[in-house]
Amino acid sequence: MLEQHNLAWQNWFQNVGVQPLAISYEALSADPVSSTKSVLEFLELELPHYKRLEAVNQKLADETTVAWIEQFNKYLRNQSM
C-alpha cells in the first residue's frame, strides 16, 4: 500500500513536471540540520547570517513507541485474516 502511494506521488510529480526533493525520515531524524540545509539549497534560499539552525526536537523512541508499534502490527495481522 505504501509503495502504491509513493508511486502515485512520483507519477503526479512527473506529470506536472516537478522534480521534488526527497528526504527520508531516517535522514531527517538522524541529522535534521543537514536535512534543513538541503531544503534551503534545493529552494535556492540562504539562511540569514543572523540565524542559526539547530535541532530542538528529539526523536521519540522509547517504550511507548515500541508499544504503539506492537499494537499497530497486531492490528495489521488481524486485518489480513
Secondary structure as UniProt FT lines:
FT   HELIX           2..16
FT   HELIX           25..30
FT   HELIX           32..42
FT   TURN            43..44
FT   TURN            49..50
FT   HELIX           63..79
//
